[in-house]
């Protein structure tokens, strides 16, 4: 009973968020589970966009749905893997540049406000770049835990949680990535040469209308 009440609470909030996002010209889909979100992307959005080339911006939410594994197995889709294990940095960097020209770019968001604004903070800029301009279509997968009241809360969420945790996550693979937040868990607005917080974006609306498609997932997802 308690779980049903909790799910109903979040469904009500996500429905209100859906209306706010649609008012801002985003196309919005609701999914109860990560599996349902994957089906929305693979069976509905990709066929409708007729995308042939697909790439990604770093997103634990998108990765955890299993979407990319499915896309890689579809011979009619050309997936540009910008995070292929073992490739040199120079190759990965060039792929991220090329990812800005694909038919469909899939990623997540750091936060979304109740007014339907997307808030993101990036290191290299390829993720926020792809959201803003380049790819013909963009899919953003969003867990309910990313919903915040306003822009100030969104930026605070990124500084105090999402960015430090993400830095610690990447440090596991890249020990040289050691800004102060990997030790303290708190943003120090540092000047570290490998600082992961370099470019803020606030996406108020989708242009052209419907270019950015948002899949809201009624579960806590990602960072």
Backbone as a chain_set.jsonl record, in Angstrom:
{"seq": "XXXXXXXXXXXXXXXXXXXXXXXXXXXXXXXXXXXXXXXXXXXXXXXXXXXXXXXXXXXXXXXXXXXXXXXXXXXXXXXXXXXXXXXXXXXXXXXXXXXXXXXXXXXXXXXXXXXXXXXXXXXXXXXXXXXXXXXXXXXXXXXXXXXXXXXXXXXXXXXXXXXXXXXXXXXXXXXXXXXXXXXXXXXXXXXXXXXXXXXXXXXXXXXXXXXXXXXXXXXXXXX", "coords": {"N": [[0.822, -1.204, 0.0], [1.919, 1.243, 0.854], [3.913, 1.622, -1.087], [2.338, 1.961, -3.379], [1.058, 4.364, -2.813], [3.259, 6.061, -2.777], [4.145, 5.829, -5.436], [1.927, 6.899, -6.757], [1.998, 9.513, -5.832], [4.393, 10.429, -7.055], [3.739, 10.054, -9.731], [1.724, 11.94, -10.083], [3.236, 14.289, -9.767], [5.024, 14.049, -11.903], [3.284, 14.155, -14.068], [2.42, 16.8, -13.893], [4.863, 18.027, -14.377], [5.288, 17.151, -16.986], [3.353, 18.613, -18.402], [4.36, 21.196, -18.019], [6.818, 21.024, -19.362], [5.949, 20.456, -21.966], [4.674, 22.83, -22.545], [6.881, 24.329, -22.938], [7.743, 23.544, -25.383], [8.991, 21.061, -25.575], [8.902, 17.6, -26.494], [7.234, 15.105, -24.763], [7.402, 12.076, -22.913], [6.044, 9.581, -20.776], [7.244, 7.109, -18.55], [6.959, 4.16, -16.649], [8.955, 2.493, -15.719], [12.528, 1.75, -16.115], [12.765, -0.177, -18.167], [10.417, 0.215, -19.616], [10.908, 2.786, -20.499], [13.044, 2.316, -22.213], [11.709, 0.867, -24.225], [10.029, 2.868, -25.21], [11.886, 4.559, -26.417], [13.171, 2.832, -28.32], [11.086, 1.613, -29.783], [9.28, 3.553, -30.421], [10.23, 6.344, -30.572], [12.72, 6.3, -32.068], [11.982, 4.908, -34.542], [10.107, 6.792, -35.495], [11.582, 9.13, -35.861], [13.226, 8.288, -37.83], [15.929, 7.895, -37.575], [19.288, 7.192, -38.445], [21.933, 7.44, -37.75], [23.366, 7.443, -34.565], [24.296, 8.719, -31.39], [25.78, 9.447, -28.152], [25.665, 11.27, -25.035], [27.422, 11.377, -21.959], [25.698, 9.553, -19.535], [24.396, 8.102, -16.774], [21.784, 7.375, -16.314], [20.689, 6.905, -18.909], [22.416, 4.837, -19.751], [21.83, 2.825, -17.882], [19.31, 1.967, -18.618], [19.705, 0.196, -20.659], [19.556, 0.857, -23.291], [21.642, 1.541, -25.115], [23.073, -0.833, -25.519], [21.16, -2.314, -26.88], [20.831, -0.769, -29.208], [23.351, -1.017, -30.4], [23.206, -3.598, -31.338], [21.559, -3.528, -33.503], [21.533, -3.807, -36.873], [20.739, -1.924, -38.747], [21.203, 0.517, -37.677], [23.617, 2.996, -37.092], [25.837, 3.261, -34.653], [27.653, 5.604, -32.944], [30.077, 5.217, -30.782], [31.069, 6.943, -28.149], [32.272, 6.372, -25.81], [33.751, 4.058, -25.878], [35.44, 1.383, -24.414], [38.948, 1.433, -23.82], [39.809, 2.889, -26.055], [42.033, 5.421, -27.388], [42.401, 8.698, -25.88], [42.408, 10.764, -27.76], [41.008, 9.67, -29.901], [38.499, 9.208, -28.743], [37.818, 11.849, -28.176], [37.607, 12.957, -30.745], [35.469, 11.454, -31.728], [33.459, 12.438, -30.118], [33.227, 14.987, -31.097], [32.277, 14.388, -33.666], [29.869, 13.31, -32.932], [28.156, 15.401, -32.674], [26.917, 15.722, -35.039], [25.096, 13.767, -35.609], [22.026, 11.92, -36.366], [20.478, 11.407, -34.142], [20.794, 12.098, -30.753], [21.472, 10.872, -27.587], [21.001, 11.298, -24.15], [21.261, 12.375, -20.671], [20.021, 14.498, -17.998], [21.157, 16.921, -15.592], [19.433, 18.185, -13.853], [15.954, 19.114, -13.6], [13.612, 21.687, -13.621], [10.524, 22.585, -11.916], [9.212, 24.295, -13.584], [9.894, 23.394, -16.025], [12.512, 23.63, -17.059], [15.708, 22.69, -18.232], [18.695, 21.876, -16.594], [22.152, 21.844, -16.77], [25.582, 20.837, -16.272], [28.821, 20.697, -17.519], [31.938, 19.055, -18.4], [33.746, 18.753, -20.737], [31.982, 19.668, -22.673], [30.654, 18.435, -24.702], [28.274, 17.092, -24.168], [26.355, 19.048, -23.315], [26.606, 20.58, -25.551], [25.58, 18.913, -27.588], [22.925, 18.741, -26.756], [22.124, 21.357, -27.149], [22.647, 22.191, -29.868], [23.102, 20.869, -33.176], [22.861, 17.734, -33.423], [20.074, 16.231, -35.125], [17.851, 15.347, -33.712], [17.133, 14.989, -30.216], [17.219, 12.911, -27.38], [16.354, 12.916, -24.034], [16.729, 11.255, -21.097], [15.134, 11.035, -18.009], [15.197, 10.614, -14.599], [12.925, 10.589, -11.786], [14.094, 11.694, -9.558], [15.542, 13.863, -10.411], [13.992, 16.083, -10.47], [13.437, 19.362, -9.416], [12.612, 22.325, -7.437], [13.318, 24.926, -8.533], [15.58, 27.089, -10.454], [17.755, 27.87, -8.831], [17.832, 25.844, -6.883], [18.325, 23.72, -8.57], [20.935, 24.244, -9.543], [22.298, 24.169, -7.149], [21.91, 21.505, -6.463], [23.469, 20.241, -8.405], [26.061, 21.212, -7.824], [26.48, 20.349, -5.159], [25.993, 17.661, -5.103], [25.59, 16.025, -7.631], [27.813, 16.708, -9.342], [30.231, 16.344, -7.666], [29.932, 13.564, -7.053], [29.964, 12.484, -9.602], [32.54, 13.15, -10.404], [34.049, 11.56, -8.641], [33.211, 9.087, -9.558], [34.318, 9.021, -12.186], [36.975, 9.198, -11.544], [37.664, 6.684, -10.72], [38.279, 5.323, -13.047], [40.082, 7.02, -14.175], [42.671, 7.922, -12.601], [44.154, 10.268, -12.511], [42.351, 12.265, -12.512], [41.618, 14.367, -10.227], [40.221, 16.554, -8.789], [39.465, 18.786, -5.994], [36.894, 18.063, -4.986], [36.692, 15.322, -5.165], [37.831, 14.398, -2.914], [36.637, 15.745, -0.812], [33.918, 15.781, -1.309], [32.476, 18.021, -1.768], [31.767, 20.884, -3.698], [34.345, 23.124, -4.483], [34.622, 25.237, -6.09], [36.895, 25.115, -7.748], [40.209, 25.571, -9.261], [41.354, 23.558, -10.615], [43.192, 21.863, -13.178], [41.892, 19.709, -14.374], [39.277, 20.07, -13.756], [35.856, 19.22, -13.573], [33.698, 20.796, -13.941], [32.729, 23.029, -16.064], [31.076, 24.199, -18.062], [27.987, 25.653, -17.909], [24.571, 25.097, -18.773], [21.288, 26.286, -19.386], [18.404, 25.101, -20.494], [15.743, 26.506, -21.731], [13.649, 26.186, -23.535], [12.622, 23.995, -26.229], [14.051, 24.174, -29.399], [14.16, 23.585, -32.835], [10.582, 23.356, -32.069], [9.839, 20.341, -30.385], [12.201, 19.101, -31.11], [13.86, 18.306, -28.991], [13.312, 15.536, -27.083], [11.828, 14.271, -24.245], [12.029, 11.733, -21.887], [10.368, 10.887, -19.155], [10.954, 9.132, -16.226], [9.454, 7.112, -13.836], [11.058, 6.47, -11.559], [13.901, 6.6, -9.329], [16.81, 7.619, -10.87], [20.143, 7.493, -12.063], [22.569, 10.12, -11.309]], "CA": [[0.0, 0.0, 0.0], [2.804, 2.403, 0.944], [4.555, 1.802, -2.387], [1.342, 2.486, -4.309], [0.876, 5.781, -2.484], [4.482, 6.734, -3.21], [4.136, 5.874, -6.903], [0.872, 7.836, -7.161], [2.527, 10.851, -5.551], [5.354, 10.805, -8.083], [3.045, 10.132, -11.016], [1.068, 13.247, -10.116], [4.261, 15.315, -9.979], [5.563, 13.91, -13.259], [2.265, 14.638, -15.0], [2.499, 18.267, -13.878], [6.104, 18.379, -15.066], [5.063, 16.899, -18.416], [2.621, 19.765, -18.947], [5.269, 22.343, -18.036], [7.791, 20.803, -20.435], [5.251, 20.59, -23.252], [4.462, 24.269, -22.729], [8.177, 24.848, -23.392], [7.992, 22.973, -26.728], [9.598, 19.735, -25.544], [8.0, 16.464, -26.633], [7.433, 14.412, -23.492], [6.861, 10.73, -22.745], [6.101, 9.069, -19.407], [7.538, 5.678, -18.433], [6.898, 3.713, -15.255], [10.181, 1.775, -15.381], [13.586, 1.874, -17.118], [12.448, -1.045, -19.298], [9.392, 0.894, -20.411], [11.582, 3.914, -21.147], [13.798, 1.745, -23.335], [10.753, 0.55, -25.288], [9.585, 4.137, -25.8], [12.957, 5.034, -27.299], [13.47, 1.907, -29.417], [9.921, 1.233, -30.577], [8.451, 4.702, -30.79], [10.928, 7.56, -30.99], [13.685, 6.062, -33.15], [11.305, 4.701, -35.833], [9.419, 7.996, -35.96], [12.575, 10.102, -36.327], [13.956, 7.656, -38.943], [17.359, 8.092, -37.32], [20.222, 6.153, -38.89], [23.157, 7.62, -36.973], [23.009, 7.716, -33.172], [25.404, 8.773, -30.435], [25.379, 9.634, -26.763], [26.41, 12.027, -24.049], [27.545, 10.562, -20.747], [24.48, 9.546, -18.723], [24.138, 6.831, -16.094], [20.368, 7.055, -16.509], [20.52, 6.285, -20.227], [23.155, 3.571, -19.781], [21.18, 1.814, -17.046], [18.109, 1.435, -19.28], [20.092, -0.822, -21.631], [19.267, 1.341, -24.645], [22.799, 1.533, -26.009], [23.361, -2.227, -25.867], [20.179, -2.707, -27.902], [21.117, -0.043, -30.448], [24.556, -1.603, -30.995], [22.859, -4.881, -31.954], [20.648, -3.33, -34.631], [22.392, -3.558, -38.032], [20.281, -0.776, -39.537], [21.566, 1.737, -36.964], [25.053, 3.24, -36.957], [26.045, 3.85, -33.33], [28.972, 6.185, -32.717], [30.327, 5.0, -29.356], [32.048, 7.92, -27.672], [32.844, 5.877, -24.556], [34.231, 2.693, -26.089], [36.575, 1.098, -23.53], [40.259, 1.154, -24.391], [40.241, 3.743, -27.16], [42.828, 6.564, -26.934], [41.641, 9.923, -25.611], [42.267, 11.543, -28.991], [39.938, 9.041, -30.688], [37.245, 9.496, -28.046], [37.539, 13.277, -28.335], [37.141, 13.173, -32.117], [34.127, 10.873, -31.839], [32.514, 13.349, -29.461], [32.999, 16.061, -32.065], [31.423, 13.849, -34.727], [28.547, 13.027, -32.364], [27.321, 16.593, -32.799], [26.325, 15.732, -36.38], [24.281, 12.563, -35.812], [20.574, 12.106, -36.459], [19.85, 11.304, -32.824], [21.73, 12.183, -29.629], [20.775, 10.403, -26.388], [21.734, 11.623, -22.933], [20.43, 12.667, -19.513], [20.125, 15.878, -17.521], [21.524, 17.006, -14.175], [18.253, 18.599, -13.092], [14.853, 19.736, -14.344], [12.803, 22.454, -12.679], [9.079, 22.422, -12.025], [8.757, 25.114, -14.708], [10.264, 22.74, -17.271], [13.824, 24.065, -17.533], [16.766, 21.697, -18.065], [19.921, 22.488, -16.082], [23.272, 20.914, -16.939], [26.952, 21.301, -16.082], [29.634, 19.765, -18.3], [33.386, 19.231, -18.385], [34.237, 19.021, -22.089], [30.968, 20.454, -23.372], [30.006, 17.681, -25.777], [26.904, 16.721, -23.793], [25.495, 20.227, -23.41], [26.644, 21.001, -26.948], [24.636, 18.092, -28.339], [21.566, 19.126, -26.38], [21.828, 22.706, -27.621], [22.658, 22.356, -31.328], [23.877, 19.89, -33.942], [22.046, 16.562, -33.749], [18.727, 16.57, -35.601], [16.929, 15.077, -32.61], [17.769, 14.689, -28.932], [16.409, 12.247, -26.357], [16.883, 13.069, -22.685], [16.066, 10.371, -20.139], [15.143, 11.759, -16.742], [14.596, 9.987, -13.43], [12.125, 11.52, -10.984], [14.961, 12.344, -8.576], [16.147, 15.069, -10.986], [13.023, 17.175, -10.393], [13.705, 20.327, -8.342], [11.659, 23.43, -7.509], [13.68, 26.114, -9.306], [16.941, 27.108, -10.988], [18.728, 27.926, -7.734], [17.919, 24.5, -6.307], [18.938, 22.864, -9.587], [22.377, 24.47, -9.55], [22.798, 23.68, -5.862], [21.922, 20.039, -6.556], [24.616, 19.842, -9.217], [27.307, 21.531, -7.116], [26.657, 19.653, -3.882], [25.824, 16.203, -5.215], [25.821, 15.365, -8.922], [29.175, 16.917, -9.85], [31.235, 15.616, -6.878], [29.79, 12.11, -7.207], [30.398, 12.139, -10.957], [34.004, 13.231, -10.414], [34.531, 10.346, -7.97], [32.923, 7.979, -10.485], [35.289, 9.002, -13.284], [38.318, 9.011, -10.99], [37.919, 5.246, -10.629], [38.895, 4.917, -14.318], [41.136, 7.98, -14.52], [43.198, 8.382, -11.304], [44.688, 11.627, -12.605], [41.231, 13.184, -12.319], [41.555, 14.49, -8.768], [39.855, 17.853, -8.228], [39.217, 18.695, -4.544], [35.611, 17.454, -4.616], [36.821, 13.863, -5.062], [38.272, 14.115, -1.546], [35.761, 16.377, 0.178], [32.513, 15.601, -1.647], [31.849, 19.342, -1.83], [32.337, 21.767, -4.712], [35.165, 24.207, -3.944], [34.806, 26.187, -7.192], [38.347, 24.998, -7.851], [40.895, 25.929, -10.506], [42.081, 22.352, -11.018], [43.216, 21.758, -14.645], [40.94, 18.693, -14.81], [37.969, 20.387, -13.173], [34.805, 18.67, -14.434], [32.593, 21.764, -13.995], [33.208, 24.122, -16.902], [30.055, 24.866, -18.874], [26.584, 25.554, -17.497], [23.511, 25.453, -19.724], [19.887, 26.245, -18.974], [17.591, 24.958, -21.7], [14.411, 27.005, -21.384], [12.662, 25.649, -24.47], [13.175, 23.231, -27.35], [13.949, 24.774, -30.734], [12.742, 23.74, -33.158], [9.679, 22.634, -31.171], [9.839, 18.889, -30.523], [13.53, 18.531, -31.388], [14.275, 17.628, -27.765], [12.281, 14.633, -26.585], [12.157, 13.932, -22.867], [11.36, 10.554, -21.334], [10.335, 10.951, -17.696], [10.882, 7.774, -15.675], [8.942, 7.156, -12.466], [11.999, 5.824, -10.639], [15.138, 7.343, -9.134], [17.76, 7.163, -11.885], [21.358, 8.27, -12.263], [23.118, 10.944, -10.224]], "C": [[0.863, 1.265, 0.0], [3.479, 2.689, -0.39], [3.599, 2.402, -3.405], [1.105, 3.972, -4.077], [2.062, 6.597, -2.99], [4.502, 6.886, -4.725], [3.096, 6.873, -7.407], [1.323, 9.278, -6.949], [3.452, 11.311, -6.675], [4.705, 10.895, -9.46], [2.337, 11.471, -11.157], [2.072, 14.357, -10.409], [4.823, 15.255, -11.398], [4.556, 14.363, -14.306], [2.247, 16.163, -15.045], [3.758, 18.748, -14.598], [5.957, 18.2, -16.571], [4.36, 18.089, -19.065], [3.517, 20.995, -19.037], [6.287, 22.222, -19.165], [7.148, 20.967, -21.805], [4.955, 22.053, -23.567], [5.73, 24.933, -23.251], [8.654, 24.187, -24.682], [8.823, 21.694, -26.736], [8.521, 18.697, -25.843], [8.282, 15.531, -25.458], [6.711, 13.069, -23.467], [6.997, 10.348, -21.273], [6.362, 7.572, -19.43], [7.55, 5.298, -16.959], [8.214, 3.109, -14.786], [11.262, 2.051, -16.422], [13.315, 1.024, -18.352], [11.409, -0.407, -20.209], [9.985, 2.091, -21.146], [12.375, 3.439, -22.36], [12.874, 1.438, -24.507], [10.249, 1.814, -25.977], [10.617, 4.634, -26.803], [13.096, 4.151, -28.531], [12.281, 1.669, -30.342], [9.082, 2.408, -31.054], [9.264, 5.858, -31.353], [11.867, 7.317, -32.161], [12.994, 5.787, -34.483], [10.67, 5.983, -36.377], [10.4, 9.046, -36.471], [13.329, 9.6, -37.553], [15.463, 7.866, -38.81], [18.167, 6.899, -37.815], [21.544, 6.232, -38.127], [22.79, 8.101, -35.57], [24.279, 7.794, -32.335], [24.865, 9.196, -29.073], [26.246, 10.67, -26.065], [26.399, 11.223, -22.766], [26.293, 10.684, -19.882], [24.288, 8.174, -18.099], [22.687, 6.406, -16.259], [20.164, 6.33, -17.827], [21.209, 4.927, -20.293], [22.394, 2.482, -19.04], [19.887, 1.279, -17.64], [18.434, 0.306, -20.251], [19.881, -0.408, -23.07], [20.457, 1.171, -25.578], [23.191, 0.117, -26.417], [22.423, -2.712, -26.963], [20.496, -2.054, -29.243], [22.322, -0.647, -31.162], [24.253, -2.896, -31.74], [21.918, -4.75, -33.144], [21.452, -2.93, -35.864], [21.988, -2.346, -38.867], [20.613, 0.558, -38.878], [23.08, 1.829, -36.813], [25.292, 3.985, -35.645], [27.481, 4.318, -33.184], [29.242, 6.16, -31.214], [31.443, 5.926, -28.886], [32.717, 7.496, -26.371], [33.314, 4.43, -24.691], [35.457, 2.427, -25.213], [37.863, 0.87, -24.317], [40.704, 2.049, -25.521], [41.039, 4.927, -26.616], [41.952, 7.803, -26.746], [41.388, 10.709, -26.89], [41.144, 10.999, -29.867], [38.578, 9.344, -30.062], [36.84, 10.956, -28.234], [36.99, 13.568, -29.731], [35.744, 12.599, -32.315], [33.088, 11.792, -31.203], [32.241, 14.571, -30.33], [32.048, 15.588, -33.155], [30.004, 13.574, -34.228], [27.61, 14.222, -32.459], [26.628, 16.67, -34.153], [25.424, 14.531, -36.641], [22.802, 12.922, -35.941], [19.926, 12.174, -35.084], [20.909, 11.226, -31.728], [20.964, 11.841, -28.36], [21.618, 10.699, -25.157], [20.763, 11.8, -21.768], [20.551, 14.134, -19.156], [20.481, 15.866, -16.044], [20.338, 17.381, -13.298], [17.206, 19.149, -14.049], [13.963, 20.442, -13.333], [11.317, 22.204, -12.909], [8.493, 23.243, -13.162], [9.148, 24.52, -16.056], [11.544, 23.25, -17.891], [14.845, 22.964, -17.252], [18.05, 22.4, -17.639], [21.045, 21.463, -16.134], [24.609, 21.61, -16.744], [27.885, 20.255, -16.675], [31.119, 20.076, -18.166], [33.896, 19.647, -19.763], [33.269, 19.913, -22.856], [30.24, 19.69, -24.449], [28.562, 17.336, -25.444], [25.969, 17.925, -23.921], [25.486, 20.785, -24.83], [25.637, 20.244, -27.785], [23.194, 18.411, -28.014], [21.175, 20.429, -27.069], [21.704, 22.802, -29.137], [23.5, 21.264, -31.97], [23.055, 18.692, -34.331], [20.629, 16.972, -34.162], [17.682, 16.393, -34.508], [17.719, 14.707, -31.363], [16.761, 13.969, -28.043], [17.104, 12.434, -25.014], [16.061, 12.2, -21.745], [16.239, 10.943, -18.737], [14.46, 10.943, -15.649], [13.889, 11.023, -12.572], [12.954, 12.264, -9.937], [15.623, 13.608, -9.1], [15.228, 16.289, -10.887], [13.298, 18.053, -9.17], [12.762, 21.525, -8.497], [12.024, 24.539, -8.491], [15.147, 26.045, -9.736], [17.997, 27.117, -9.884], [18.928, 26.548, -7.107], [18.589, 23.544, -7.276], [20.456, 23.003, -9.566], [23.013, 24.001, -8.247], [22.895, 22.16, -5.864], [23.153, 19.553, -7.316], [25.915, 20.049, -8.443], [27.546, 20.631, -5.903], [26.526, 18.14, -3.981], [26.274, 15.654, -6.565], [27.262, 15.501, -9.403], [30.231, 16.205, -9.003], [31.149, 14.101, -7.046], [30.26, 11.674, -8.59], [31.919, 12.187, -11.075], [34.616, 11.989, -9.767], [34.339, 9.136, -8.87], [33.983, 7.887, -11.577], [36.713, 8.795, -12.78], [38.674, 7.532, -10.876], [38.6, 4.724, -11.889], [40.081, 5.797, -14.68], [41.692, 8.586, -13.228], [43.732, 9.812, -11.331], [43.604, 12.689, -12.424], [40.986, 13.343, -10.815], [41.275, 15.916, -8.292], [39.473, 17.701, -6.761], [37.932, 17.969, -4.164], [35.684, 15.936, -4.532], [37.279, 13.442, -3.667], [37.282, 14.623, -0.5], [34.279, 16.1, -0.057], [31.754, 16.904, -1.779], [32.539, 20.172, -2.903], [33.089, 22.908, -4.045], [35.365, 25.311, -4.975], [36.293, 26.285, -7.536], [38.885, 25.508, -9.188], [41.726, 24.752, -11.011], [42.056, 22.231, -12.548], [42.264, 20.704, -15.196], [39.598, 18.856, -14.093], [36.871, 19.882, -14.109], [33.648, 19.651, -14.635], [33.021, 22.995, -14.783], [32.118, 24.881, -17.647], [28.658, 24.589, -18.34], [25.672, 25.82, -18.692], [22.159, 25.361, -19.03], [19.065, 26.215, -20.254], [16.157, 25.309, -21.335], [13.324, 26.366, -22.245], [13.378, 24.836, -25.545], [12.971, 24.016, -28.636], [14.779, 23.959, -31.704], [11.858, 22.972, -32.167], [9.696, 21.129, -31.443], [11.184, 18.278, -30.834], [14.036, 17.75, -30.177], [13.101, 16.839, -27.209], [12.702, 14.132, -25.204], [11.337, 12.733, -22.417], [11.487, 10.623, -19.817], [10.101, 9.553, -17.139], [10.481, 7.848, -14.203], [9.752, 6.256, -11.525], [13.168, 6.774, -10.428], [16.191, 6.756, -10.066], [18.978, 8.083, -11.91], [21.762, 9.085, -11.045], [22.313, 12.225, -10.044]], "O": [[0.599, 2.219, -0.731], [3.611, 3.847, -0.789], [3.992, 3.252, -4.204], [0.968, 4.744, -5.026], [1.894, 7.677, -3.557], [4.838, 7.953, -5.24], [3.345, 7.605, -8.364], [1.065, 10.15, -7.779], [3.323, 12.423, -7.186], [5.093, 11.736, -10.27], [2.347, 12.071, -12.232], [1.797, 15.258, -11.203], [5.068, 16.289, -12.02], [4.949, 14.907, -15.338], [2.079, 16.752, -16.113], [3.731, 19.738, -15.328], [6.453, 19.02, -17.344], [4.736, 18.518, -20.156], [3.45, 21.749, -20.008], [6.584, 23.203, -19.845], [7.745, 21.557, -22.706], [4.983, 22.461, -24.728], [5.672, 25.964, -23.92], [9.833, 24.266, -25.028], [9.309, 21.283, -27.789], [7.358, 18.89, -25.489], [9.438, 15.204, -25.187], [5.577, 12.939, -23.93], [7.953, 10.745, -20.608], [5.774, 6.847, -20.232], [8.087, 6.026, -16.124], [8.558, 3.194, -13.607], [10.951, 2.538, -17.509], [13.603, 1.453, -19.469], [11.516, -0.484, -21.433], [9.609, 2.376, -22.282], [12.372, 4.087, -23.407], [13.215, 1.716, -25.657], [10.064, 1.827, -27.194], [10.271, 5.075, -27.899], [13.134, 4.649, -29.656], [12.455, 1.538, -31.554], [8.275, 2.277, -31.975], [9.024, 6.305, -32.475], [11.819, 8.049, -33.15], [13.382, 6.385, -35.487], [10.696, 6.227, -37.583], [10.089, 9.775, -37.413], [13.993, 10.377, -38.24], [16.176, 7.996, -39.805], [17.777, 5.746, -37.628], [22.193, 5.213, -37.889], [22.009, 9.038, -35.405], [25.221, 7.03, -32.546], [23.654, 9.289, -28.87], [27.391, 10.914, -26.444], [25.461, 10.467, -22.515], [25.878, 11.791, -19.537], [24.044, 7.195, -18.803], [22.392, 5.213, -16.335], [19.541, 5.269, -17.869], [20.649, 3.972, -20.831], [22.316, 1.346, -19.509], [19.407, 0.232, -17.208], [17.548, -0.46, -20.629], [20.012, -1.229, -23.978], [20.299, 0.709, -26.708], [23.602, -0.101, -27.556], [22.839, -3.435, -27.868], [20.439, -2.704, -30.287], [22.321, -0.774, -32.386], [24.968, -3.252, -32.677], [21.522, -5.756, -33.732], [22.001, -1.829, -35.906], [22.805, -1.803, -39.611], [20.34, 1.615, -39.447], [23.739, 0.854, -36.451], [24.994, 5.174, -35.528], [28.416, 3.523, -33.287], [28.705, 6.975, -30.465], [32.615, 5.709, -29.192], [33.621, 8.174, -25.882], [33.278, 3.669, -23.724], [36.424, 3.188, -25.273], [37.864, 0.197, -25.348], [41.866, 1.99, -25.924], [40.766, 5.396, -25.511], [40.9, 7.937, -27.372], [40.302, 11.253, -27.091], [40.415, 11.764, -30.5], [37.627, 9.692, -30.761], [35.663, 11.261, -28.427], [36.032, 14.326, -29.886], [34.922, 13.202, -33.005], [31.967, 11.906, -31.698], [31.142, 15.125, -30.298], [31.119, 16.305, -33.526], [29.051, 13.602, -35.007], [26.395, 14.068, -32.335], [25.836, 17.581, -34.392], [25.028, 14.3, -37.783], [22.383, 14.048, -35.671], [18.952, 12.899, -34.879], [21.807, 10.386, -31.778], [19.928, 12.442, -28.078], [22.808, 10.388, -25.124], [19.594, 11.426, -21.86], [21.114, 14.922, -19.915], [20.152, 14.922, -15.326], [20.244, 16.954, -12.148], [17.52, 19.59, -15.155], [13.601, 19.865, -12.307], [10.908, 21.686, -13.948], [7.408, 22.937, -13.656], [8.791, 25.058, -17.105], [11.662, 23.302, -19.116], [14.851, 22.375, -16.171], [18.451, 23.395, -18.242], [20.915, 20.355, -15.613], [24.755, 22.802, -17.012], [27.762, 19.067, -16.377], [31.509, 21.202, -17.86], [34.411, 20.751, -19.937], [33.685, 20.803, -23.597], [29.309, 20.216, -25.058], [27.714, 17.291, -26.335], [24.918, 17.836, -24.556], [24.503, 21.384, -25.268], [24.922, 20.834, -28.595], [22.33, 18.359, -28.89], [20.04, 20.588, -27.518], [20.768, 23.42, -29.645], [24.48, 20.793, -31.392], [22.584, 18.62, -35.466], [20.062, 17.924, -33.626], [16.748, 17.186, -34.391], [18.828, 14.179, -31.446], [15.598, 14.363, -27.961], [18.293, 12.147, -24.873], [14.851, 12.384, -21.61], [17.346, 11.292, -18.329], [13.278, 10.619, -15.761], [14.221, 12.207, -12.628], [12.563, 13.339, -9.482], [16.21, 14.358, -8.321], [15.647, 17.405, -11.19], [13.38, 17.564, -8.043], [12.179, 21.721, -9.563], [11.158, 25.044, -9.205], [15.857, 25.087, -9.432], [19.02, 26.442, -9.997], [20.056, 26.139, -6.836], [19.336, 22.657, -6.862], [21.178, 22.005, -9.571], [24.135, 23.496, -8.244], [23.848, 21.592, -5.331], [23.796, 18.58, -6.922], [26.77, 19.164, -8.41], [28.673, 20.204, -5.65], [26.903, 17.418, -3.058], [27.242, 14.896, -6.631], [27.869, 14.517, -9.826], [31.072, 15.508, -9.571], [32.174, 13.429, -7.169], [30.879, 10.62, -8.737], [32.518, 11.362, -11.765], [35.584, 11.43, -10.282], [35.203, 8.262, -8.938], [34.49, 6.803, -11.863], [37.562, 8.277, -13.506], [39.849, 7.168, -10.928], [39.406, 3.796, -11.822], [40.979, 5.372, -15.406], [41.238, 9.648, -12.801], [43.762, 10.488, -10.303], [43.902, 13.863, -12.209], [40.252, 12.564, -10.207], [42.024, 16.438, -7.466], [39.182, 16.588, -6.321], [37.884, 17.32, -3.119], [34.832, 15.316, -3.895], [37.137, 12.282, -3.282], [37.11, 14.015, 0.557], [33.475, 16.171, 0.872], [30.528, 16.903, -1.891], [33.766, 20.162, -3.003], [32.559, 23.581, -3.16], [36.174, 26.216, -4.771], [36.867, 27.372, -7.606], [38.131, 25.827, -10.107], [42.69, 24.94, -11.753], [41.016, 22.468, -13.161], [41.864, 20.784, -16.358], [38.884, 17.881, -13.86], [36.951, 20.096, -15.319], [32.726, 19.378, -15.403], [33.619, 23.91, -14.217], [32.234, 26.091, -17.842], [28.202, 23.446, -18.318], [25.971, 26.674, -19.526], [21.921, 24.482, -18.203], [19.035, 27.19, -21.005], [15.447, 24.518, -20.714], [12.236, 26.047, -21.767], [14.586, 24.972, -25.743], [11.865, 24.468, -28.932], [15.947, 23.67, -31.447], [12.327, 22.047, -31.504], [9.582, 20.697, -32.59], [11.315, 17.054, -30.828], [14.579, 16.655, -30.325], [12.043, 17.391, -26.905], [13.812, 13.627, -25.032], [10.113, 12.715, -22.548], [12.572, 10.441, -19.264], [9.157, 8.87, -17.537], [11.103, 8.567, -13.421], [9.211, 5.413, -10.809], [13.405, 7.658, -11.251], [16.437, 5.55, -10.057], [18.85, 9.301, -11.792], [21.367, 8.796, -9.916], [22.632, 13.038, -9.176]]}, "num_chains": 1, "name": "protein.A"}
